[in-house]
Amino acid sequence: MILPFEYRNLPWRVNNSGVVKSGQVLVRMEWTGQSWLDLHNWDGSNLPAHLISVVLKIVLGAEWAEKLEKLHLGRKSKWKVEVYSNPEEAKEYRLYKLDRNKPACSSAVTICSGLIGTFSIRTEDAAPLLKKFIEDYPPEFMPLLRSKRYNYFFPTHFPGNAKYKSFAEVPEPIKMKREETERIKVAKDSFLTGVLQAGESSEIIETIEALKCLEVLMA
């Protein structure tokens, strides 16, 4: 019997100046229908936010940003991204869209103290949300620069070592995140400013290229 919900199992380990953190994330992306990108902090510490690009490269391949941007460009409604902060060092990145001409929260991701929380976002929302928070938590694309801040390791980075975990239904933490997003109230006047049209770029690819250039200049 093949269970319908199969997640890529990615253990990770980070050494930051002798302080070691580790954990395990389960990642799944649907490509058809009402598709979702799920990341579940399954065990250990929450994933450091600056490693999200590494996770997506492992799961989706080297052109992960181009794939997500294509999905974003296929959206049918106006959209905007907003970031909310609180005194506990948490940031919530939200994507709003017009749903039957009413503003609604489509997807949300929370980052607290540089660690990304379990999330379930719509695939068409992934590129603009990721663009926003990789600006705040820049990844390190160049291997020679990793020693400046972090050394990280994903033992299942290579396809031959790929591990999966299957579920008969969507895991409860993922269900909860989807329900929490649906309950977010959006002010009626939120679409008066900063609104982008369907088909406008998220600029995630340009942002990644700019960060790569900055790393070279700082090397």
Salt bridges, closest charged atoms under 4 A:
GLU30 OE2 - ARG28 NH1 2.59
ASP38 OD2 - ARG178 NH2 3.26
GLU82 OE2 - LYS80 NZ 2.95
GLU92 OE1 - ARG94 NE 2.68
GLU124 OE2 - ARG75 NH1 3.58
ASP125 OD1 - ARG75 NH2 2.82
GLU135 OE2 - LYS131 NZ 3.06
ASP136 OD2 - LYS91 NZ 3.62
GLU140 OE2 - ARG149 NE 3.01
GLU169 OE2 - LYS175 NZ 3.44
GLU180 OE1 - LYS177 NZ 3.45
GLU209 OE2 - LYS212 NZ 3.87
